[in-house]
């Protein structure tokens, strides 16, 4: 019982402090210049994405281009139709740009033994996961 009396003020202090600590870790809080890679905002009605490596807001197309470059790609360039590279020759983290029949594109990365949308692998905002051709890339 004595140890609880000693710990009680500490536990109360921690329970009061934890919500404010969580707010301090919020990358989007005002007054903070820290943003996370792939963070999405809308400026004048247009989407902008934070690219951590360059430290700049950019449009989604440029963000994906920079991410492909960061991954040393696109390894296989732009592909259209059914001509995916041979799975036996593709290595983890290799990339390509998938061009849909209507001209829209989606950056892809070979991750965990299959082609995946780069925005999914980067765990980006849902609207970026469905940006341009990524919404329909697996329908063709």
N, C-alpha and C positions, 0 to 999 in steps of 0.2 A: 504494500500500500504506500509506503514511503517513497518508493521509486516513481510511482505514478504521480504523486504530488510534485516531485521534482520535474518530471517530464511534461506534465500537463501544460505549463506556460509555453514550453518549447513547441509542443504539438499545436497549440492554439496559434502561436505566431506563424508557424509553417503553413497552417491551413489558411490563414489570412494572406500570407505572402504568395502562395502558389498561383492564384489567379493573376496577380500583377506580373509575376515572372513569365507566365505564358504570354501575356500581352507584349512583354518586352521582346519576345522571340518572334513576334509577327513581322514578317519581312515587308508587309505593306503598310505598316503603321506610319502615320505622318511624322515627319522629323527624322526618319531613318533613311539613309542613303543606301541601305543594303537591300538588294533585290536578289531573287534566286533565278538561276538560269531557266528560261522558258516561261517566266512570269508574264501573264497577259494583262494588258490594260487597253482601254479604248481612248484614243485621243482624237477629238473632232469626229467621232463616229467611226473611226478606222482602227482596226486592231494593230497593236504594237506588242512586240515580244522583247523581253530583256535578254540580251546575249551577254552572259557573264564574262566570257573571254575577252570581248572587245569593250565591255563596260558601257554598252550603248543600247538604247531602244531602237528597234528596227522593225520592218514589216515582216510578216510571217515567211514570205518567200526567201528573203535574205537570211532570216534566222535559220531556215532549213538548209540553205546553201552553205552557210558558215558551219553548221553542225556536220554536214557531209564532209567538208574540208577538214574539220577537226578529226574526223574518223579516217582521214587519208583517202577520201573518195570524191565522187562516186566511183568505186572500184570497177564496176561494170558499166559505167556510163548510163545512158537512157535506154530503156528497153520498152518495146511495145509488142503486142501480140502474145504468142505463147512461147517466146524464146528466152525463158529463164536460163541462167547459167546452169550447167550440170551440177547437181547437188554434191556429187563426190569431189568436185574441185573447189567448192565454196568453203571459206573459213569463217569462223565467228567474227562478227563485227564488220564484215565486208558489206558494201553498200551498192545500191543502184537507185535510179529514178525510174519509177514505173509510170509510163505514159498511157493513159486510157484512150480508147478509140475516139472520144470526143475532144482530146487534146489536153484535158486536165492531167495533173501529175500528182504523184505521192512519193516522197522519199522513203526508201525501204532499207532495212538492215537485216542481215542474217544473224539471228539471235536464237540460241537454244535449238539449233538444228532445223530452223525453218525461216522463211522470209516473213518479216513482221513490219508493220508501219513504224517508221522512226518515231513519230509522236507518241505511239504507245510505249515503246521501249524507254523513251525519256520520261514517261508518265506525265505528259503535259495536260493542260486544261482540255476538257472534252471538246470545246469548239476548235482547238488546234488539232485534235485527233481526227476530226472530221473536216478539216480544212481542204479546200480544193478537191483533188481527186481521191484523197484518203477516205472520204465517206464511202465511196463505191469501188475501191480498188479490188476487193475480193469478189465483186459481182461479175467480173469479166474473165 
